[in-house]
Amino acid sequence: MRKSSFGHRPPRGKPQDRPTGWRGGSGGPGGRRAAEKTVAEPMRIAKAMARAGLCSRREAERWIADGRVSVNGQVLKTPAVEIKPRDRVLVDGQPLPVAEPVQLWRYNKPKGLVTTHSDPQGRPTVFDSLPPGLPRVISVGRLDFNTEGLILLTNDGELARHLELPATGWLRRYRVRAKGRVTQEDLERLREGVEIEGVRYGPVEASVDTAQGANMWLTVGIREGKNREVRKVLSHLGLDVNRLIRISFGPFQLLDLAPGQVDVVKRRVLADQIGPELAARFGLVDKSEDKPKRPPKRKYKRGAE
């Protein structure tokens, strides 16, 4: 029986796939009790599922199409449904979990793991390999099986979706070892983007670091993150990538985080990086901090003028 794909929580599979640890009754996924209020305010069902950390909005729409979600006893057929705080929402027969405070983690993915919650080929996954004690989490984008390095994890599907969109403009930087030779002039031509087999790739920032024997080390930065983009772009230049390590995602860096380890990002740091509007949207700002503080009352001693 496969393990949870949410940091050792029950998996997102169908009811027959659930492990014995998935409890029914009033307990939600992972044995967590559902709150009286399903959501704090009215919102679309897919958004509510994403905010609860179950999945992304897109995945939520697929789950709804598969008949896995019901509201007040009615199985949904469309995601175009707004739920209210007192609605009873069930996913695979279990109450929608309470949305926890938004959090972000850095994770150093080792080579040989797939960034998915279940793999048809039975390969080990990132989520089966996370350290114990993490809540239900999803990844911000993916790294392929043979790629190492930084992956951001979050318990909020809405945040994951926002951070992985190219519209954020965040640079994803990689260290690359590749067999072959190119010049810096070759790499400079990638700054205007390149079309390969009918697919247009955006601007690529690349520089030569060192050459060792038959291999070269390069640093490569991309903003779109299309499937196997770095490998395909460098292959177009005649390079054969044999090691690929993501060292940063936007302002967040791998640094000295050991392979397989996870480190939490402070909420204030996350709020500073995504800006005040989004920080408020994701509940990262304590509203009391925004209120002007009253000056301390002046104390007067008796007899003082």
N, C-alpha and C positions, 0 to 999 in steps of 0.2 A: 504493500500500500504506500502510495507516495506521500511525502511529507508536505507540510504547509509551504506555500509559495510566498507567504507574507511573514517572513522572519519567525518561523516556527509557529505560526497561527494556522488554522484550518484553511485548506485550499479553496480556490475559486471554482472548483469543478462542480459538476451536477450532484444532486443528493446522493446517488449511488456511489460516488467517488469519495465521500467524506470519511475521514478516519473516525474511530470511536470517540475521540476527544471532542467532536462537534456535538454540542448538547442542544436539545430542543427546548420546548417550553419557553420560559421568559428569558433564558440566556441567549444572547446574540452570538454572532461568530466569535470564536475564541473563548466562549464561556462568559463573555461580558454581558451584563444585563442591559437591556434597552431602557432608555430614559422615557419619562412620560411624554416628552416632546420629541417627535422624530427629527424635526429641524427647528432652528431658532426663528426662522422667518420663511414665508412662502418662497419656493424656488422650484425650478424644473427638476424632475426626477433624476435625470442623468447627472445634473450638477450635484444633487444631494448625495448620490452614490459616490461621485468622485471626491467630494468633500469628506466623506466618511472613510476615504482611503481604500475602498474596495477595488477601484479600477479607474481608468480614464473615462472621460465622457463618451469617447468613441466606443470603448469596450462596453460601457453601460448600455448604449443603444443596441449593441449586438445581443447582450443578455436579455434585454426587453423583447427583441424580435424572436428570441428563442423561448419566450414564455416563462422566464425564470423570475420575473418580478411581479408582485401584486400589490395593490393599494386598496385597503379596506375590503379585502376579500375578492377583488376583481383583478384577474390576470391582465396585465397591460399588453396592448398590441402596438402601441406607439409611444415614443419618448416625449411626445408633445403633451405632457401632462404636468401640471403644477401641483405640488403637494404642500400641505399646510402642517403647522406644528402638531396638531392632534391626529393627523392621519396615521394609520397603521401600515407600514411598509414592510413587506417580507421579500427577501432575496433568497431563493432556494429554500423557502419555507422558514427562514430565520429572520428575526427582526433586524432592520437596518441598524448597524452599530452607531453609537454616539460619536460624532466628529470630535476628535481630540485636538488640542492646540497644535497648530501647524508647526512642523519641525523639519529640519533638513540635516542629512548626514553626508559625510564624505566616505567613500568606500574604495579600497584599492583592490580591483578585480584581478585575480590571478588568471593566467592563461589556462584554457581548457574548461571554461564554464560558459554556458549560454545565458544570455540576459533575457530570460523568459520564465513564466511561472510554471510551465510544463513543456516537456520536449517529447515529440512523437518518437524520436530515436532513443529515448531513455538516457540522454547525456546529462551529466550533473549540471545543475543550474545555480546561478548566483544566489537565489533565494533559499535553496537548500543548504547553502554553505555559509550563511551569515552567522555571526556570533550569537549565542543565546541572549535573551533579554530584550531584543528589539521588538517594537510593536509591529503591527501590520504595515508594510512599506511597499512602495512601487518605485521603479527607476525613472530617472529623467533621461529619456532616450535609451540607447543600447550601445553595447560594444560587442563585436562579433566574437566567435568562439576562441580565436587565436590572438585577440587583442587584449592587452593588459592595461592596468592603470585606473584612472579616476572615473568613478561613476557617482553621481549624486542620487541619493535616495530620499524619499519624502513620504509622509503619511497622508498627503493631500493630493489627490489626482488633479485638481484644478491648478495647483502650483506646478506640478510636474509638467502639465500641458503648456503652461505659460513659459517655463524656463527652457523647454526643448524647441520652441518655435524659432525659426531663423529670424523672425521679426524682432526678437530681443537684441539682435546684433552682437551677441556674445561670441567671442572667439574661442574655439576649441583647439588647443595646442597639443601636438604630438611630438615625441621623439621617435625617429624612424631609423632602423638599420636595413639597408637594402644592398643587394648585389648589383654591381654595375657602376657606371660612371656618368655623371652629368656635371655641367658647369653652373656657376651661379647665374650666368646669362640665360641658360636653359630654364632655370627656375623662375627667373624674373618674368618670363613670358606668361607664366600662370597667373600673374596678378590681374590680368584682364578676363580670367576665366577660360574655360576650354570645353569644347564639345567632343564627346567620345561616344561613338556608336549611337548617335542620335540623342544622347542625353547631355544637357547643358549643365556644367558645373560652374559655380560662382567663383569669384576671386580667391586665389590660394596664395598665402604668404609662406614662402619656403626659403631656407638658407642651408648651405653646406656647413657642417660642423667639422668633421674630420673624415679622413680616408684611412682604412685599416685593411691591408691585403686586398681581397676582392670586394670588400664591403665599404660602404659609406654610411656615416651617421648624418642625419639631417634633422632640422626642426621644421615642422609643417603646421600652419594654422589655417583652419577653415571655419566658416560660419554657418553652413547649411547642414552638414552632417548627413548627406545622402548615403545610401547603403554602400559600404566598402569604398567610400569616396577617395580616401587617401591612397589605398592600394591601386585603385583604377587609374587615378591621375598619374601616379608615379610609374605605373606599368606603361602608360602611354608614352612616357619619356624613355622607356627601355630599362627601367629599374625593377628588380624583383624583391619585393619587401619580404624580409624574413623575421623581423621583429617590429612590433608597433605598440607604443606605450602612450596613453593619453596622460599628459602631465598637468593640464588645467582645463577648466570649463568656465569661461567667463572669469570672474574675479576669484574663483575657488581653485586652489592648487593642491596637487598631490603631496608635494613636499616630502617629508620623511615617513609618511604613513606606510606601515609594513603591509605586504600582500595579505589579503584576507581580513584586514582590520578595518574597523569603522570608527569614525570620530564625529561627534555631534557638532554642528555649526550653531553658534550662539544666535538666539533669535534676534538680538539687537544687530548683530553683524548682517544677518539675512535681510532685516528691515532696511538697513542702510544701503545695501546693494540693489534692492529692487525698487527703492524709491518710496516716498511717503504715501502716495495714492494706493499702490499695491499693498504696501505694508498695512495700511488701514483696512483694506479689503480682506486680507487674510488674517486679521486680528493680531498682528505682530506688534502693534503700538498700544501701549497702555494709555487710554484716554486721559487718565488722571495726570500723566506726565505733561500733557499739552496745556493743562490749566496753569495760568500764571500763579506763581507762589506769592502769598502775602508776605510782606516784609515782617520780620520778627518784631513783636511789640517791645518798645523800649521800656526798660525797667528803671524806675526812679527810686532813689534812696531817700529816706526821710531827711528832711532838712536841706535837700538839694534844691538849687534854684532852677 
